Amino acid sequence: LAPWIPVVGLEIHAQISSNSKLFSGSQVQFAAPPNSLVSFFDASLPGTLPVLNRRCVEAAVMTGLALNCSINKKSLFDRKHYFYADLPAGYQITQQRVPIAVNGSLSYSLCIDNKMSQMVTKTVRIKQIQLEQDSGKSLHDDTSSQTLVDLNRAGVGLMEVVMEPDMCCGEEAAAAVRELQLILQTLGSSQAVMAEGQLRVDANVSVHHPGEPYGVRTEVKNINSIRFLAKAVDYEIQRQIEELENGGTILNETRAFDSKLGCTVPMRDKEGKQDYRFMPEPNLPPLILYDSKSLPANMNHQQVINIDWIHERLPDLPSVKREKLVEQYGILPEHSFTLLNEDGLAEFFESVVKQTQMKPKKVIGWILNDLLSYLKQHSLTVKESPVSSFLLADLLNLLEKKEISSTAAKRVLVELWKGEGKTPLEIVKEEKLELLQDQKELEQICQAVIDGHENEVIMMVLV
């Protein structure tokens, strides 16, 4: 039998990092009291009108440029109609016809056979990035059998990043989303904290035989963790293959991932496809952007967005940062991935390197094998580390100057984790862990041992 070819495409909603919502002045704040951040427009009171948030547009342009997209100088807003309790207007303002950015690409790397030393780089095409509003949140209260609605999130600015179906497994999908998350955080266009719903992934999955058209796809909605994304995609691929091999058919349906059971479960079918009745948003004019060439001379710069100006101010992206770490410190490429994947770890490493005489190649071992494994064991972030970069550098300097042995350094580190405020040197003196450099002193100690164990020494000589 010919093998099955899995096909995976992703749609990712990233919450834009902005103080206010996309079309209203309401504040954006996670875990605020329910319905405390709702303007008349968010609640869809008659006569209220949208006012576009400049910051959200700039964030979308920045993200589009970082993902190698073409930025449309003219983009349009549309209404997408559907009825749901947490969507007060009965429609969502989005960009269905002409989005703000199109035709990009994202390169990401992953390990072969879980070996960090064997990495392969792949690219996924980005179909488009569009601006749209978030909906509110329905809270299902099982005890009193009722559903309550919190509109704090209604109208919050989102960027929807639509990827082409260029991936073939959960590991690839997870690696692509992790790279996107790093890019968004580097740009500051989204905090992209999945636990707070700032990055939500919908995965479209299908399987087919070589040479045949793509199979019927299912959509796994609202995956809120990179680990769950990999599991959900791989489970869904396997489920579809088993279903087809047992003579079944795949339904074009929406599914959810149950993280406790580790499987996807049906939510609703898409056979009678919902008609969203898209129409142009009548209350918003086309969004016009400029570059340096098209910028009118008499235009107030505060009132327009210059794509070239944003492009010039893009920070170093994660791929460039990794290259610089490898080049500057002579570390292995796979180590540069680990440094960047853990928030604040690259900065911690560079800080230690600056404060110690130890070579960066040796420092990285202590950072990855000792510091990182301790933090993971105790579920701590780099910022919560009880051992600061200054203390670790201090300890490594003692080791580098041969004042202590490597074994002693590990013992000192164990004491430092306790966070009792002692310096490495104080611990070394307390525990008497210094290496003796004075040959006469060493000879005296050896002689004292021999003198105190005469019988044993005679036995050894006789043997």
N, C-alpha and C positions, 0 to 999 in steps of 0.2 A: 504493500500500500504506500502511496505517495505521502510524504510527511505533511503535516498541517503547518501553514504559515500564519502566525498571529499578527494582527495589525492593531496598533494602539495610537490613538490621537487624544490630545488633552485640551481641555478648556479650563483656563485658570482665572479666577477672580481675585484680584489683588486690591485690597483697600488702600486708597491713596492717603498718604501721610499729610493731612491737612487739618488746620484748627477748626474749620467749618465745613458744612456739607456742600455737595456739588452745585445746588441751585438755591440754597438758602443760607442765612447767617447763623443757623443753629450750630452750637458747639458739638464737636465730636469727642466723645470720651468713653472709654471702655468701662463697663460695670457701673455706670451711673444709675441712680434710682429710676425704675421704669417710668417712661413717658415724661421725664424731666427735661429732655432736650428736643422738644418738638415745636417747630414754628407753625404758623397758620398754613404756610405752603406745604410743609411736610405732612400735615393732617388733611391736606387737599380741601381747604375751605374755599368756597366759590369766590372768584374774583382775584385770587392770589396768582402771582406770576413768577416764573423762574428767572433768576439772575445768575449767570455762569460764573463760577469761581475760577479766577485766573491761576491760582496755585495748582489746581487740579489739571488744568490744560498744560501747564509747564511740566508737571510731573509725567504726564502721558507722552509729551514730546521727548523729554529726557530718556524715558524708558524705551521709546521707539528707536531713538538714535543708538542707544546702547545695544539694542537687539538688531542692529543693521537694517532697520526698516526704512522705507521711503515715507516721508511725512507728507500727508496731503495738505496743500496750502488752503484747500477749501474742503471742509467736512460738514456733514449734515446730521441733524438730530431727528429721531423718529420716535413715535409712540408705539410701544408693543403692548397690546391689550390682553390682559387675562384677569380673571376674577380670583382674588385670594384675600382672606381677611386682613392680612398684614400689608396690603397694597391699597391704601385709602382711595387713590384716584381711579383704580381699576385699570391702570396702565403704567408701564415703566418707561421713562425717557432713556433712550439708548442711541446707538449709531449703527443702524442696520444696513443702509444703502451705501454711504460713503464714510467709513471710519477714519479716525485721525491718523493711523499709521498702517501700512501694508507691506507685504513681501520682505520679511526679515529672516533672520536665522539665529540659532543659539547653538554654540558648541559646548559639549559637556564631556567629561571623562568618566570612565568606570573601570573597575578591576576585572581582569579575566580570571575565572575560577577562584575568586576571593583573594587573589594574590596582589598585595599592594604594589609589588615590584613590576607587575605586568599590567600596564594601563593602556586602554585604547580610547582615542578621542572620536566622538561621533557628532553629527550635526542634525538638528531638527529644524525644519522650515517653520517660520512663523507666518501664518496666513494674514492675521490682522491684530491690531490692538484697538479696542473701542472704549469710549467713555460711557458710563451708564450709572444710574442710581441703584443703590441697594434697596431692598424691601425692609419692612419691619420684621419683628420676630414673634411667632406664635408660641405661647407658653402653655403646654397642656398640663392641666392640673387633674391628675387621675383621682385624687381623693374626693374631690367635689364634682367630678365628671364635667369639667368645663374648660374652655380654652380662653386664655387671656391674651391680649395683644400689647406688645411693647413697641412703640414707634420711634424709640431713640435712634435706631439704626436706619430708619426710613429716610432715604435721600442722601445717605453717605456716599461719597464719590468712589467708584470702582473703575479699575482698568480691567477689561476682559482680554486676556491674551489667548488667542486661538492658534493652537499648533496643528500642523498637518499630520496625517497618520503615518509618521515616519519611524515609529518605534515598534519593538516587537516583544517586550517583556516588562515585568514590573521593575526590574533593576534599572533598565534604561529610563523608564518614566520617572522613577525616584531620583536618579542622577540628574536628569534634565530639570526637574522642579527644584532640586537643591541648588543647582547652579543659578537658576532664575531668582530664587530666594536671596542668594548672596548678592546678585547684581542689584536687585531692588533695594536691599539694605545698604549697599555701598553708595548707590545714588541718593538714598534718602527719599525715594519716591513712594516707598511703602515700608512700614516696619516689618511686614510679612510674618508676623508671629502667628503660626497656625493654631496654637492653643487658644488664641483670642479671636479666631475667625477672620484674621486679616489676610489669609491666603487659603482659598478653598478650591479644590480640584475636582473637576468632572472628567472621568476617563471613558472614552469610547473604545470598545473592544469588539473585534470580530476575528474569525479564522476562515481560511480557505486553502484549497490545494493549489500547488504551483500551476500557473497558466490559466487558472480559473478566475472569474471576477471576484471581488471582495464579498465576503459572506454578510449575513444580516448582523447588524451591530446592536449591542446593548450599551446603555449609558449608566455608569456607576456614579451617582451624584454625591456632591458635598463631602469629599474625603478630606479630613482635617489633620492628617499627619503623614509625613513622608514614608514612614515605616508601613503604615496602613495602606498607603497608595500601592507600594510594591506588592503587598500581600493581596490586596483586592484585585489588581490586574492579573497576577499569576493565577489566583483562584478562578477568576472569570474565564481566562483562556482555557484552563483545564476543564472547567464545567462545560464549556461550549463543545470542546473536542469530545468529551465523554457522551454528551447528549447526541451529537451527530453520529458518532460511531455506534450508538445503540439504536439508530434509526429514528431519533427524534428530530424536532425542528427548533431553531432558535427564534424566539419572539423578539420583535423590535420593541424593547421595553426599557423602562427606567428602573434601575435597581439601587439598593443601598448596601454599604458594607457594614456588617455586624462584627465589630472588633472583638467582642467577647467570644463569639462562635468561630470567628476567622473565616466567614463566608459572606457571599453577597445574597441578598434576599429581594424578591420582587417588590416594587413600590406601585407602579402603574404601567399599563401598556401604552405604546405609542401608535398602535395600528390605525386608530382613528385620529390622525395627527391633528393636534390642536391648531386652530387657525388664529394666529395672534393679531390678524387684521392690522398689519403695520400701516402707519400713515405718517406723513411728515409732521413734525412737531410745530404747530402753528405759532407758538409763543416764543420761538427761538430762531433768530436769523442764522444763515450759514456761518460756521466758525471759520474766519479768515486768518491765516498765519502768513508771516513774511520771512524772507531771508534777506541778507545784506543787499542783494541786487534789486529785489522788488520793493524794498522799504521806501515809501514816499518821503521826500526831503522834508516836507512841512508837517509830518506826522508827529504827534506827541508820543515819545518812546514808552511812556508809562501805560499807554492805552493799547499797545500792540505787542505781539510776541514774535521775537526774532529767532528763528530756528538756528541760525549760524551762531548767535550769541550764546545760546544754550549749549550748542555743540562744542564750542571753545572751552566751556567750563565743566565739561564732563570729567569726573575724577578717574583715576586708574581703576579699571575693572578687575575683578578677581583673577582673570587669566594673566593680565599684565603683572599684578602683584606677585603671583606665583613665580613667574619668570624672573622677576627682580630678586625674590628671596633665594632662588636657586643660584642666580648669577652672583649676587653679593656675598652669600655666605657659604657657597659650595655644598649646600645640602642636597639630598636626593629629591627628584621631582615629586615622588609620592609623599615625602614628608611635607612638602609645601602645601599639598592638598589638605593634610590633617591640620596644619597650622591655620589655614583659612576656614576650614569647616567648623572649627570651634570658636565661637564668638570671643574675641579678645586675646586668643592664644598667640597669634602672630606678634601682636604688640608686646605681650609678656616676654616672648622669646627674644625679640629685638632689644628690649629693655635689659634683660639678663646679659645678653652678648655685650652691650655697651659697658656694663659694670664689672665684667670679669675678664681675666687674662686667658681663660680657657678658650680653645678653638671652637667656633660655632658648630662644627661637625660633632664634637663631644657634648656640647651644651644640649643639642637637639635630643640626644639620647636621654638625658635627665628630664627634659621637658616632656617627651612622649612616653617614656617607660615609667617614670616615677610620678611626676606631677599629674599628668593627664589620667593615668590609671587610678590614682588616689581620688581625684575629683569625680571620676565616673563611678567609682565604688561607693562614694558618699553622696552621689547625686548633687554635686556642687558645680556652679559655673566658675569660669576662670576668675571673674570679679569677686567671687565669694571665697577664693582660696585663702586658707589661714597662713600660707607661706607667700610672702610678697616677692616680687622680682628682686628686690634689694637683698632680702634674706637668702634667697637661693644663690644669687651671685656671690654673696659673702661666703657661703659654704663652699661653692665651687672654687673660689680663690684659695681657700685653705687647702683644698685637695690639689689644686694646680701647683701650689708652692711646696707640695709634699710635706705639709705640716700634719696631715692626717692621711690614713689609708682610705681606699674606696669603700671598704667594709665599714669603717668608722663613719664615713660620710653618710652612708645609708642609715646608720644608727642615729646620727644627729638629725637627719631629716625626719625620722620617726618622732623625735622629741619636738621638732619644729611644728609638726602637724597639730600638736596639742594646743598651739596658740597661746603659750604662757608668757609671751613677751621676751623670752631669752634670746640672746644672739647666738649664732653658731659657735663663736669662740667661747662664750660662757658655758655652753653645753659641753664642749670639748674638754674644758678645764675641770668642770664638775665631774664628768664621767671618766676623766684621765685617759683620753683617747689620742693624745698627741703621739706622733711618731718621734722616736728618739734619734737625733742626728749626731749626738756626741759619742764618738767611738769608745772613749775611756769609760764613760758612764755605762755603756752597753756591756763592756768587758767586766766592769765591777758587778753588774747585775748577774751576769753569767757565772762569775766566780762565786758570788753569794749563793746561787742556786746549787752549784757543785758542792760547796762547803757544807751546805745544809742537808745534802743527800749523799753522804760519803759511802754508805753501804751499797746504795744503788749503783753508784759510779764504779765501785770495786767489782760488783757483779757483772756489769757491762764489760769491763776490761777483761775479766776472766773468761767470759763467753767469747 
